[in-house]
Amino acid sequence: HASPDAPSVDVYVDGKPAFKGASFKDVTDYAALAPGEKKVQIFATSANGKEKPVLEQKLTVEAGKNYSVVALGEVDNLSVLALEDQKGSGDKAGLRAVHASPDAPPVDIAVKDGDVLIKNLAFGQNSEYLTVSPDSYNLEVRATGSDTSVLDLPNVPVEAGVNYTAIAIGFLDGDP
């Protein structure tokens, strides 16, 4: 749940509750779904699935694949970003980023005082997985094209055989 001004929500898939009471910043477990096209509806938790959904969208689920689905944007302009998750393996790791801050400009993600790893990531976009060696990284977020950090991410631990997704949430100006 990455919509900073949306209330707690219930997510229904094909008319049945899949997740109840997800609040801003919450991450749910995976839900097992049969493959095929799915009707996903998001309701304010207070609606108990009976009023008009805040969002309704069709998503296609393929057999044997895992997905992360991110509700993003402000509640009046909510959207869903579906990402295919890949399992990590081997002696490397994967890093992927999602820009879900509705009022923030495009950003670059870089090694602190070093090379840009992910360039020009705009709201509603995700990067592909970037393959890196296991280590602890000092990263920073910069406005696209700038060398000035707007957010420091020190000592990010990265383990071999694991893929990570980082999601930038909240408002740049305002609360949360």
N, C-alpha and C positions, 0 to 999 in steps of 0.2 A: 504494500500500500504506500505509494509515493505521492499521493495528492495532498499537498500541505493544508488545504482548507476544506477537505472532505471529512465528513463524520466517519465513525466506525461503520464498516460495511459488511454485508453478507454477500457471498458470491454463489450464484446458482449456475449449474451446468445442466442444460436440457430440462429445466424446470425443477431440479432437485438441489437442495443445499449442498454445496461442496465445502464452504468455509463460512464460519459464523464469527461475527464480532472482530474482524480485522481492523485495527486502528492504524493511523499514520505511523510509519516506520516498521510495522509488523511484517514478518516474513513467515509464511505458513509452510507446513510440510508439503511434499508432493501429494497429489491425489491420483489414484489409479483410474484411468479412463479407457474405455474401448476406443479403438481407432475410428476415425471418421470426422465428419463435420459436426461441431458442437455449437449450441447456442449458449453463450455466456451472458449472464445478466448480473449487474451489480446494483444492489439496493442499499439504502441507508439501513443500518441494523434495526432502527426503530420501525421500519416498514414491515418487518417479518415476511418479506417476499410477496407482499400483497398489493402494494402501491406501484406506481410507475417506476421502472428501474432508472437509476441515474445513468446507466449505460447498458446498451445491449449490442452485442457483436457476435459474429460467427467466427469460429476458429477451427482450423483443421488439425487434427491430432493424428500423427502417423505411428504405426505400431513400432515398438522397441525404442522410441525416442523419449527423451525427457525435455520438458520445457519449463522456463520461468516466464510468468506472465506478470507484467508490471502495469498497474493502474497509475497513470501519470497525468499531470496537468491540473488546472484548477477545476473545481467541481462543476462549474458551468461549461467547461470545455474539456471534459474528461475523455481520455483515450486509453487504449490498451496496447502495449508493446509485447509481442510474443517472441521469445528468444529460445532457440534450440540450444540446450545445454549439452556440452560434450564432457564425457568422463575423462579425467586426467589419467595418464599412464607414463611409464618410463621414468627417465631421470631428469626430465624438464617439468615446468609448470606452465599453466596458461593464465594470463591476466586479460580481463575484458572489463570495459567501463560502459556505464549507461548514464546519459545526461538527463536527469529528471527534475531539474530545478527550473520552473517555468519562467522566471524573470531573469535568469542568468544568461550572459552572452556565450557564444561558442568558446570552448576552452581547449588548451593543450595540456597533456599530462606528461610530466618529464621527471627524469632523475634529478634530484636536488642539485641545482647549479650545473646541470649537465644536459644531455641529449633529450630531445622530445621523443617520447615513446608512442603517444597517441595524439594525432593532430586534428585540430578544428572540429571537435566534437560538439555538436549543437543540440539544443533541447529536443528530446524525443528520439535521439539517435543513440546507437550503441556501436562500439568498436568490435572488430573481430577479436578472437583470442590472439594475444601476443605471446609467443613462446619465450620463456626466460629460464635462466638457471636458478635453482633453489638458493635462497640467500635471505638476508634482511635488507630491504630497500628503503632509502629515504627518497620519497616522491614529493612532487609539488604540482599544484594545479595553477595554471597561468591563463590569463586572457589570451586568446589565440594570437600568435605572432609576437607576444611580449616575453621578455626575460624575467619579469617581476612576478613573484609568487603571490597568489591570492589565498592559497590554502596549503599549509605544509602537512604532509602525511609521513611522519618519521617512523622508522623501524617497522615497516610493513613486512611481516614474516611470510615467506613463500616456501612451501614444501614441495619436494619432487613428487610427481604423479598426481598433483591436485590442480584443478582449474578453479579460478576465482572470478567472481563478478562483483565489481564495486559500483554502487548506484549513488549518484549525487542527488540529494533530495533537499526539500525545503526551499524557502525564498532567499534570494540574495539580499534583497531589501525587505525587511519585515520579519514577522514571527509566524510560524517557526522557520 
